[in-house]
Every structure is written in structure tokens, then in C-alpha cells.
Amino acid sequence: IIKFTRYLLGKSSEISDLNAKDALLAKTVLDIHRKRTHSNFTMVPLYSVKPIHAIDRENALASMRKRVEILVNARHDVLREKTLSREVLNKLLPSVSGIKVVKEADNVYIAYEGNGRLSALQEVFAPEDDILVEVEEYHFRNQRKITRRMSRVRRMNGLTD
């Protein structure tokens, strides 16, 4: 409950901008947490992760610009290591939670949490940099149902594959 309260407080500046696509996203995230069988941490290629929503609101864009600046300053070290563990990512870009994903297909994941950090990472690093990032992957009995809904949220946000 404490983590969820912190999460909500962290999102409070976004409440005035809510609309139908946000309602579907909220329902989807609720179902992810309610229907998951388990989760595990795994390293995946940065560009195998797709965002569930666009970063298109001013407060989110401002946060992303700050994150990009931090990552640009750490770029050399990250390129040398080629990996971003949860610990390193949280030192560089602190947040209440990590990047949380659901596997859509082989080597394809949709991030439902951490989209701002994901966007900043993909702004600074290119696919050919071969960066691995540690994510928390959620699993379900009916994975397809969840990924279909996540794909619908992506489409509502103007994101296509």
C-alpha cells in the first residue's frame, strides 16, 4: 500500500490531463497486477522494449529532457558496460519502480511502467549500441489477453509497430 501511495503521489501532476486512453491504461495496469501469476527480473535488449504510451505531456517531456541530460553525461560508462542493471538505472534515473514489462512475442516486450525512462534511454542510445536493460517481466495464465489490451492502449496513443 505504501508503494502504491508513493506511485500515485508521483503521478499527481498528471491527473488533470486524464482522458479515455488513460482510463484504459489504468484498467490494463490494474489487470496486470491482479491477474499476474508471478514476475521475475531479466536482462533484455533496450530496443526489444516498446512503450505502452507516448511521452507527449509537458510534465513528462520535461522529466524526459532531464533524464536525457543525465544519460548523455553517463553515456561513455554505459557503453563500456553494455548493461543497465536495476541498481545502476535507479542511481542514474531514480524512480519509485523499475521498468515493468509484459512479453508480447519472442524478444518483444511492452513496458507498462517506466515509459519515461525507456524513452530517455532510447533517445540517448541507438539499437547498434547493444545495450541490455534489466526489467521486471510479468507472467500470466492468459498472456495473450493482456498483450492484446496493451496493444490497444498503444494504438490509442498513436503507437504502431
Buried (B, 14 or more C-beta within 10 A) or exposed (E): EEEEEEBEEEEEBEEEEEEEBBEBBEEBBEBBEEBBEEBEEBEBBBBBBBBBBBBEBEEBEEBBEEBBEBBEEBEEEBEEEEBBBBEBBBEBBEBBBBBBBBBBEEEBBBBBBBBBBBBBBBBBBEEEBEBBBBBBBBEBEEBEEBBEBBBBBBEBBEBEE
